[in-house]
Amino acid sequence: MFPNGWPGRALLLLRIAAAAILIRDGVANLVGQSRWDVIALQSVAIAAGIFLLVGLWTPVVGVIVAILGIWTVISGTPYIRGAILLAAVGAALAMLGPGVTSIDARLFGRKRIDIP
């Protein structure tokens, strides 16, 4: 879906907020890290944040963000509320789509089907 108006702006706000958290936390957790599993997880988080920010492959990236949030909760984080909220936002973006201000909207756009 590619809603415009207030719903489209709300989806843009959700994408920006989730992307900011993913990118900021990913970069902060990568600094001085030598464990390959943490590096891989944070790299996926940063990439997901960038994709959300520009609105590319939003449904797929939303599912990835939800999985990252659930994984963070399961692995035992002291920031459980933030991880649950990020997982919920990722799931919501996966279900609702990117909105009209996204690369997805430019690539796939609204399709009109004329039925004779």
Sequence and secondary structure as in RCSB ss.txt:
>XXXX:A:sequence
MFPNGWPGRALLLLRIAAAAILIRDGVANLVGQSRWDVIALQSVAIAAGIFLLVGLWTPVVGVIVAILGIWTVIS
GTPYIRGAILLAAVGAALAMLGPGVTSIDARLFGRKRIDIP
>XXXX:A:secstr
    HHHHHHHHHHHHHHHHHHHHHHHHHHTT   HHHHHHHHHHHHHHHHHHHTSSHHHHHHHHHHHHHHHHHT
  S HHHHHHHHHHHHHHHHH   SSSHHHHHH        
